[in-house]
Amino acid sequence: RSGFVTIILILLRNIILGGSVLLAAYRLHNAAFARVIRAPMAFFDTTPIGRILSRFSKDQESVDSTLVIMLMQFLGALFQVCSAFIVIAYASPFYLLAFAPVFIAFLVIQQIGRRSNRELKRLDSISRSPLYAHFTETIQGIPTVRAYNCIDLFKETNQNKIDFHNRTYFAFTHAVRWSGLRLEFLGALLVAVAAFFVVGSKQSMPPGIAGFSLAYSLQITMLLNFVLRQTNEIEAAMNSVERIVHYMKNVENEAPAIIESNRPPQDWPSEGAIEYKNVEMRYRKDLPAVLNNVSVSIKAGESVALVGRTGSGKSTMMITLFRIAELSQGSIEIDGIDISKIGLEDLRKHLSIIPQDPLMFSGTIRSNIDPFNEYSDETL
């Protein structure tokens, strides 16, 4: 009967703890992903792709699987430590006097190791992003790498980044072992103290209780060491949660997709007249203006070509039309409607562009032409 109850309790523990952690991981992922998807282009211009990939690969994997296993092991060992401690205290109350200073030493070593582990884990996470970024950029630019015969150079660069990442990882594992070695020494001290009290009180203590106390002292040493080590590793793993939460809360978002109080007519733009009024635009606040006091009036039905040298602002005019980057001054009107006053979905859904890069998303040609499935095959 007791075995059946134990199975039920373990099952409930796994369901409650595992379900809670996975639900938290699900919410963290969705919230961070929603912020990144809605981030302005300036975010992607200034953030290496490897850093973003690291958030949604290694960091998310730590939250999904590593943390739940660590928490289960930590809670299980913690309850075993408490039960073993109660048994030993009942068998030999004087053991508490010796346990107090050793436990303080445990906490001091754990605090020292905790600070080191936390910072080394941060370095481990930071050093992983350049590795992912370099590998991704190399794969994307492999024709250029081969054309210039730079395969050996890129291989060496990749190897250097792997070595740098491994150095931080090895430093982290050595810091964990530094703490573990000292904690095991203190644990051996606890066993020696327990054995001393058992031998010293063999006249007044029944042999069964003495053996029980000594056996539990061996167990509490191992478990206490494991609990403190797991505390350090859980805090180090929480670095992944910290990085995801940073994206979830601190990544700036674009303007709202839809502004219910200011939606354009369904057939907008019906004519296609465009007017730029004293437009000034910069890609980021700390950069100089790319468009400076530009005013243009394009009448309905006109075909207009922008001609100019590289960097003159031709593509930037299109970027402002789709609000990929917001204006720092001035306004743009299409058929008399200021596009900065309406939602981005209402704006971009009613405009079309043939991009310079001939790229398609995965899927059928139809899904690329009509991603929202609004038109029949005949119309397309």
LINWO-V525374 format. One record per backbone hydrogen bond with DSSP energy under -1.0 kcal/mol. CO is the residue of the C=O (numbers start at 0). NH is the residue of the N-H. Records with the same first field share a line. If there is no record, write none. Layout:
CO=NH ; NH
//
This chain:
0=4
1=5
2=6
3=7
4=8
5=9
6=10
7=11
8=12
9=13
10=14
11=15
12=16
13=17
14=18
15=19
16=20
17=21
18=22
19=23
20=24
21=25
22=26
23=27
24=28
25=29
26=30
27=31
28=32
29=33
30=34
31=35
32=36
33=37
35=38
37=253
39=42
40=44
41=45
42=46
47=51
48=52
49=53
50=54
51=55
53=58
56=60
57=61
58=62
59=63
60=64 ; 65
61=66
64=68
65=69
66=70
67=71
68=72
69=73
70=74
71=75
72=76
73=77
74=78
75=79
76=80
77=81
78=82
79=83
80=84
81=85
82=86
83=87
84=88
85=89
86=90
87=91
91=94
92=95
93=97
94=98
95=99
97=101
98=102
99=103
100=104
101=105
102=106
103=107
104=108
105=109
106=110
107=111
108=112
109=113
110=114
111=115
112=116
113=117
114=118
115=119
116=120
117=121
118=122
119=123
120=124
121=125
122=126
127=131
128=132
129=133
130=134
131=135
132=136
133=137
134=138
135=139
136=140
138=141
140=144
141=145
142=146
143=147
144=149
145=148
149=153
150=154
151=155
152=156
153=157
154=158
155=159
156=160
157=161
158=162
159=163
160=164
161=165
162=166
163=167
164=168
165=169
166=170
167=171
168=172
169=173
170=174
171=175
172=176
173=177
174=178
175=179
176=180
177=181
178=182
179=183
180=184
181=185
182=186
183=187
184=188
185=189
186=190
187=191
188=192
189=193
190=194
191=195
192=196
193=197
194=198
195=199
196=200
198=201
200=204
205=209
206=210
207=211
208=212
209=213
210=214
211=215
212=216
213=217
214=218
215=219
216=220
217=221
218=222
219=223
220=224
221=225
222=226
223=227
224=228
225=229
226=230
227=231
228=232
229=233
230=234
231=235
232=236
233=237
235=238
236=239
237=241
238=242
239=243
240=244
241=245
242=246
243=247
244=248
245=249
255=343
256=344 ; 345
258=261
264=267
272=334
273=297
274=332
275=295
276=330
278=293
279=327 ; 328
280=289 ; 290
283=286
290=280
293=278
295=275
297=273
298=301
308=311
312=316
314=318
315=319
316=320
317=321
318=323
328=279
330=276
331=338
332=274
333=336
336=333
337=340
342=346
343=347
344=348
356=358
363=367
364=368
365=369
369=372
375=379
//
